[in-house]
Amino acid sequence: MPLALLTSPAYLQHDEPTHPENASRLRAIHAMLEKSGLRERCLNLEPKPATVEQITAVHTEEYVTRLERVMARAPGYLDPDTYIVPQSYETAVLAAGGAIRAVDAVIDAGRDDPAGRLYENNAAFALVRPPGHHATPERAMGFCLFNNVAIAARHAQARGMQRILIVDFDVHHGNGTQDAFYADPSVLYISSHQWGIYPGTGRAEETGIGAGKGFTINIPLPAGAGDSAFDRIADEIIAPAAARFAPTMMLVSAGFDAHWADPLASLQLSTTGYFRLAQRLVALAEQHCGGRIMCTLEGGYNTSALADSVRAVCHALLKDPSALPTVAGQASPDPLGPAPHSEPDVRSTLQRVKSIHSL
């Protein structure tokens, strides 16, 4: 089975139904996995809680202790955007653990399990929540408690994957992931995001500090950028940056709020655009790091667009044919269709990023 899926009903326990980041997001994905037949095509694994040592490879011990203690006053909010309920700490620990076990599933591909089955997956998708890429080493923010992808990156390095490429295509800049690796040349962080929205970071000129200078690549996009822009980003920025860095593993912060139907932002990716983007990332993983690629769920707040875009990425990770398959009962492989508006010209934006990074 070439794709491992990591998810759990326990991820539904962190829930505030009136908040955009609520349990209905994962319920929609679970329903899609059943309807599309994807679940039965994949290796389905249960996550295990991350250890304190694994979490504090990214987060400070003081922050972890403080977050656990604050559950005594849940339900409530840690900031205007980030809620907690009594189960939030355990769910966040399990989310980080899901990303960790997804990394292990990829690294251990080709090994037999105790039942004698050979797992050949070199790709995994951690369908976890709460999301993580806004959580900094010292604080929760932006719906995020622990930074799942950053914790997974440190775990991958502990397993011998020295150079980690993180691609973040969430519509919002992953400020927490950037902070975690801003001075670290062993992690190349590439973020495409809509400029001018939350959290206000991610300028093209933010490239790292000290030994990490040049190992953060930010691609701040104008509202309306969509499929064509992301084709060019993959081909003109991610591909040459990956070739130069030569990663041993690729991790993806897979946010689906860049879809044109998402209510929280204004980029214009379609389901088909996500499929093409994921295909390009899979090809780069095959070219540079033995196909080792792990995606972890970040944003996406229109549940129909979210579930269908996750489906598209799963098909790409499964290396299905070049055309996105149609789900039974649907007339189109992209039921929401293309973006309703024309895209802006992003050539000057991309050229500025390429110039800064000599790509």
Secondary structure, 3 states (H helix, E strand, C coil): CCEEEECCHHHHCCCCCCCCCCCHHHHHHHHHHHHHCHHHHCEEECCCCCCHHHHCCCCCHHHHHHHHHHHHHCCEECCCCCEECCCHHHHHHHHHHHHHHHHHHHHCCCCECCCCCECCCCEEEECCCCCCCCCCCCCCECCECCCHHHHHHHHHHHCCCCCEEEEECCCCCCHHHHHHHCCCCCEEEEEEEECCCCCCCCCCCCCCCHHHCCCEEEEEECCCCEHHHHHHHHHHHHHHHHHHHCCCEEEEEECCCCECCCCCCCCEECHHHHHHHHHHHHHHHHHHCCCCEEEEECCCCCHHHHHHHHHHHHHHHCCCCCCCCCCCCCCCCCCCCCCCCCCCCCHHHHHHHHHHCCC
